[in-house]
Structure formats: structure tokens, C-alpha cells
Amino acid sequence: MVNCVKLGKEAEGLERLVYPGDLGQRIYDGICQEAWTAWVGHQTMLLNEYRLSPINPKDRKFLEEEMEKFLFGDGPTAVDNFVPE
């Protein structure tokens, strides 16, 4: 169990580190499974809408910045003209 920073409640934590480095440790220590699943969905939308490639260093940097905003900051950046199903 972790005290989830994103959702502001105690919830089931992640089973393992999901991202490398210091940011990965912050995620493991303070983000619950529910919030991580929400991020993965948002990340998929970003990849598709902006046609990002995880191989491209510039795209990876953008995704990392968005992940930090989504999980620890003000929330995600809105995507113009995105209409969820």
C-alpha cells in the first residue's frame, strides 16, 4: 500500500519499478496502481495523437515530462481536438 500522490488516498502500490532512475523510484514510492494505469492510458493517447516514437530521444523526453506532470504536477496537457471514445 502507498499513499498515492496523484489520487490523494492510500491504495495498492506498484509491484515493481516501472521506470528507471530517480523518477522511477518516486513513482514506485508514491504512485498507486490505479494512477499508473491511468497514466499508461494517457501515454497511449499521446503516442497516437502526436504520432510519437519511443525510439526518438525528443519524443521520450516529451513523454517523461508529461508523465511527471500527470503523476506529480498540475495534470496532463490537453490534446487539441482529442475526443475519447
TORPA-4810 file (N, C-alpha, C, O; in nm, 3 decimals):
<nodes>
NODE_1_0.084_-0.119_0.000_0.000_0.000_0.000_0.088_0.125_0.000_0.193_0.129_0.065_M
NODE_2_0.045_0.225_-0.073_0.116_0.353_-0.075_0.014_0.465_-0.054_-0.105_0.449_-0.080_V
NODE_3_0.064_0.577_-0.007_-0.017_0.697_-0.001_0.001_0.765_-0.137_0.101_0.834_-0.158_N
NODE_4_-0.094_0.746_-0.228_-0.081_0.790_-0.367_-0.086_0.943_-0.377_-0.183_1.006_-0.337_C
NODE_5_0.020_0.999_-0.431_0.029_1.144_-0.450_-0.074_1.191_-0.551_-0.134_1.297_-0.533_V
NODE_6_-0.094_1.116_-0.657_-0.186_1.154_-0.765_-0.331_1.154_-0.718_-0.404_1.250_-0.740_K
NODE_7_-0.373_1.045_-0.652_-0.513_1.030_-0.614_-0.544_1.079_-0.474_-0.661_1.094_-0.437_L
NODE_8_-0.440_1.105_-0.395_-0.460_1.156_-0.260_-0.526_1.058_-0.166_-0.604_1.096_-0.078_G
NODE_9_-0.495_0.930_-0.185_-0.552_0.828_-0.097_-0.455_0.711_-0.084_-0.363_0.696_-0.164_K
NODE_10_-0.479_0.630_0.016_-0.398_0.510_0.032_-0.456_0.403_-0.061_-0.577_0.378_-0.060_E
NODE_11_-0.369_0.341_-0.140_-0.416_0.243_-0.237_-0.304_0.143_-0.266_-0.191_0.159_-0.221_A
NODE_12_-0.338_0.040_-0.342_-0.242_-0.064_-0.377_-0.128_-0.005_-0.459_-0.149_0.064_-0.558_E
NODE_13_-0.005_-0.034_-0.413_0.113_0.018_-0.482_0.151_-0.067_-0.601_0.089_-0.170_-0.630_G
NODE_14_0.253_-0.024_-0.669_0.305_-0.098_-0.784_0.383_-0.219_-0.737_0.444_-0.217_-0.630_L
NODE_15_0.382_-0.324_-0.816_0.453_-0.448_-0.780_0.604_-0.436_-0.801_0.682_-0.506_-0.736_E
NODE_16_0.644_-0.348_-0.892_0.786_-0.335_-0.925_0.813_-0.195_-0.978_0.719_-0.119_-1.006_R
NODE_17_0.940_-0.161_-0.991_0.975_-0.034_-1.054_0.929_-0.037_-1.199_0.954_-0.134_-1.271_L
NODE_18_0.863_0.068_-1.242_0.809_0.072_-1.378_0.884_0.169_-1.468_0.856_0.179_-1.587_V
NODE_19_0.980_0.242_-1.409_1.057_0.341_-1.484_1.193_0.352_-1.418_1.203_0.340_-1.296_Y
NODE_20_1.299_0.373_-1.496_1.433_0.377_-1.437_1.464_0.508_-1.364_1.395_0.609_-1.382_P
NODE_21_1.567_0.505_-1.284_1.623_0.625_-1.223_1.543_0.678_-1.105_1.457_0.611_-1.049_G
NODE_22_1.577_0.803_-1.070_1.513_0.869_-0.956_1.363_0.885_-0.976_1.284_0.867_-0.882_D
NODE_23_1.323_0.920_-1.098_1.180_0.936_-1.125_1.108_0.803_-1.105_0.999_0.799_-1.050_L
NODE_24_1.168_0.694_-1.149_1.110_0.563_-1.129_1.092_0.530_-0.982_0.991_0.471_-0.943_G
NODE_25_1.189_0.567_-0.900_1.179_0.542_-0.756_1.068_0.627_-0.695_0.995_0.580_-0.608_Q
NODE_26_1.056_0.754_-0.739_0.947_0.840_-0.690_0.811_0.781_-0.725_0.718_0.783_-0.644_R
NODE_27_0.800_0.727_-0.846_0.675_0.666_-0.890_0.645_0.543_-0.803_0.533_0.527_-0.755_I
NODE_28_0.744_0.459_-0.783_0.725_0.338_-0.704_0.685_0.371_-0.560_0.600_0.303_-0.502_Y
NODE_29_0.746_0.473_-0.504_0.721_0.509_-0.364_0.589_0.584_-0.343_0.534_0.579_-0.233_D
NODE_30_0.539_0.654_-0.445_0.426_0.743_-0.421_0.310_0.737_-0.518_0.221_0.822_-0.513_G
NODE_31_0.309_0.639_-0.608_0.201_0.630_-0.705_0.138_0.491_-0.696_0.208_0.390_-0.692_I
NODE_32_0.006_0.486_-0.692_-0.064_0.358_-0.682_-0.089_0.298_-0.820_-0.071_0.363_-0.923_C
NODE_33_-0.129_0.173_-0.819_-0.155_0.101_-0.944_-0.263_0.170_-1.027_-0.250_0.179_-1.150_Q
NODE_34_-0.368_0.218_-0.963_-0.478_0.286_-1.033_-0.428_0.410_-1.107_-0.464_0.432_-1.223_E
NODE_35_-0.346_0.491_-1.042_-0.293_0.612_-1.105_-0.197_0.576_-1.218_-0.196_0.642_-1.322_A
NODE_36_-0.116_0.471_-1.197_-0.022_0.430_-1.303_-0.099_0.382_-1.426_-0.061_0.413_-1.539_W
NODE_37_-0.206_0.307_-1.404_-0.287_0.259_-1.516_-0.348_0.377_-1.592_-0.356_0.374_-1.715_T
NODE_38_-0.390_0.479_-1.520_-0.444_0.600_-1.585_-0.336_0.666_-1.669_-0.364_0.712_-1.780_A
NODE_39_-0.212_0.672_-1.618_-0.103_0.730_-1.694_-0.078_0.650_-1.822_-0.061_0.709_-1.929_W
NODE_40_-0.075_0.519_-1.813_-0.048_0.436_-1.931_-0.152_0.463_-2.040_-0.119_0.471_-2.158_V
NODE_41_-0.277_0.478_-2.001_-0.382_0.514_-2.097_-0.358_0.650_-2.159_-0.374_0.667_-2.280_G
NODE_42_-0.321_0.747_-2.078_-0.294_0.882_-2.128_-0.171_0.881_-2.220_-0.170_0.947_-2.324_H
NODE_43_-0.069_0.806_-2.181_0.051_0.796_-2.263_0.019_0.735_-2.399_0.071_0.780_-2.501_Q
NODE_44_-0.066_0.634_-2.402_-0.106_0.572_-2.529_-0.175_0.674_-2.618_-0.151_0.679_-2.739_T
NODE_45_-0.262_0.756_-2.558_-0.330_0.860_-2.634_-0.229_0.960_-2.690_-0.240_1.000_-2.806_M
NODE_46_-0.131_1.001_-2.608_-0.028_1.094_-2.656_0.052_1.034_-2.771_0.077_1.101_-2.871_L
NODE_47_0.092_0.908_-2.757_0.168_0.841_-2.862_0.089_0.841_-2.993_0.145_0.868_-3.100_L
NODE_48_-0.038_0.809_-2.984_-0.120_0.801_-3.105_-0.153_0.937_-3.164_-0.139_0.957_-3.284_N
NODE_49_-0.196_1.031_-3.081_-0.239_1.161_-3.130_-0.123_1.242_-3.189_-0.139_1.310_-3.290_E
NODE_50_-0.007_1.235_-3.125_0.108_1.311_-3.172_0.202_1.229_-3.258_0.306_1.279_-3.302_Y
NODE_51_0.166_1.102_-3.282_0.248_1.011_-3.363_0.392_1.007_-3.313_0.487_1.024_-3.390_R
NODE_52_0.405_0.985_-3.183_0.536_0.982_-3.118_0.599_0.844_-3.134_0.530_0.743_-3.149_L
NODE_53_0.731_0.842_-3.130_0.806_0.717_-3.134_0.891_0.706_-3.008_0.973_0.795_-2.981_S
NODE_54_0.873_0.601_-2.930_0.955_0.584_-2.809_1.104_0.570_-2.839_1.186_0.583_-2.748_P
NODE_55_1.139_0.545_-2.963_1.279_0.533_-3.003_1.344_0.671_-3.016_1.464_0.685_-2.996_I
NODE_56_1.265_0.771_-3.050_1.314_0.906_-3.072_1.343_0.973_-2.936_1.252_0.985_-2.853_N
NODE_57_1.468_1.017_-2.911_1.502_1.079_-2.782_1.415_1.202_-2.749_1.380_1.223_-2.633_P
NODE_58_1.382_1.282_-2.849_1.299_1.400_-2.826_1.159_1.359_-2.780_1.103_1.420_-2.689_K
NODE_59_1.103_1.256_-2.842_0.971_1.207_-2.803_0.974_1.146_-2.663_0.881_1.166_-2.585_D
NODE_60_1.081_1.072_-2.630_1.095_1.014_-2.496_1.101_1.122_-2.390_1.041_1.110_-2.284_R
NODE_61_1.175_1.229_-2.419_1.186_1.340_-2.324_1.048_1.404_-2.303_1.009_1.433_-2.190_K
NODE_62_0.975_1.426_-2.411_0.840_1.482_-2.401_0.751_1.393_-2.315_0.680_1.442_-2.228_F
NODE_63_0.755_1.261_-2.339_0.672_1.168_-2.262_0.710_1.168_-2.115_0.624_1.160_-2.028_L
NODE_64_0.840_1.176_-2.086_0.884_1.179_-1.946_0.833_1.305_-1.876_0.788_1.300_-1.762_E
NODE_65_0.842_1.419_-1.945_0.791_1.545_-1.888_0.640_1.536_-1.865_0.591_1.582_-1.761_E
NODE_66_0.568_1.479_-1.960_0.423_1.464_-1.945_0.389_1.368_-1.832_0.293_1.390_-1.758_E
NODE_67_0.468_1.261_-1.818_0.445_1.165_-1.710_0.462_1.233_-1.575_0.381_1.213_-1.484_M
NODE_68_0.565_1.313_-1.561_0.588_1.383_-1.434_0.474_1.481_-1.405_0.429_1.490_-1.291_E
NODE_69_0.429_1.555_-1.507_0.316_1.647_-1.487_0.189_1.571_-1.451_0.114_1.612_-1.362_K
NODE_70_0.165_1.460_-1.520_0.044_1.382_-1.497_0.041_1.324_-1.355_-0.061_1.331_-1.287_F
NODE_71_0.152_1.267_-1.313_0.155_1.197_-1.184_0.182_1.288_-1.064_0.129_1.264_-0.956_L
NODE_72_0.263_1.393_-1.082_0.306_1.474_-0.968_0.272_1.622_-0.981_0.284_1.697_-0.883_F
NODE_73_0.230_1.665_-1.098_0.210_1.809_-1.121_0.064_1.848_-1.131_-0.022_1.794_-1.062_G
NODE_74_0.040_1.944_-1.219_-0.092_2.004_-1.236_-0.188_1.916_-1.315_-0.306_1.948_-1.325_D
NODE_75_-0.139_1.808_-1.370_-0.223_1.723_-1.453_-0.172_1.723_-1.595_-0.075_1.792_-1.627_G
NODE_76_-0.237_1.646_-1.681_-0.188_1.630_-1.818_-0.212_1.753_-1.904_-0.299_1.835_-1.877_P
NODE_77_-0.131_1.762_-2.007_-0.150_1.864_-2.109_-0.265_1.821_-2.197_-0.270_1.706_-2.241_T
NODE_78_-0.359_1.911_-2.223_-0.472_1.879_-2.309_-0.424_1.862_-2.453_-0.334_1.932_-2.499_A
NODE_79_-0.486_1.770_-2.522_-0.455_1.745_-2.663_-0.565_1.807_-2.745_-0.682_1.776_-2.725_V
NODE_80_-0.528_1.896_-2.838_-0.626_1.964_-2.922_-0.705_1.861_-3.004_-0.648_1.767_-3.059_D
NODE_81_-0.834_1.882_-3.011_-0.925_1.804_-3.095_-0.935_1.657_-3.057_-0.987_1.578_-3.136_N
NODE_82_-0.887_1.615_-2.938_-0.899_1.475_-2.899_-1.037_1.452_-2.842_-1.081_1.523_-2.751_F
NODE_83_-1.106_1.351_-2.896_-1.238_1.314_-2.848_-1.231_1.167_-2.806_-1.217_1.080_-2.892_V
NODE_84_-1.239_1.138_-2.675_-1.233_0.998_-2.632_-1.351_0.918_-2.682_-1.459_0.973_-2.706_P
NODE_85_-1.331_0.788_-2.699_-1.439_0.702_-2.747_-1.547_0.686_-2.643_-1.646_0.617_-2.667_E
</nodes>
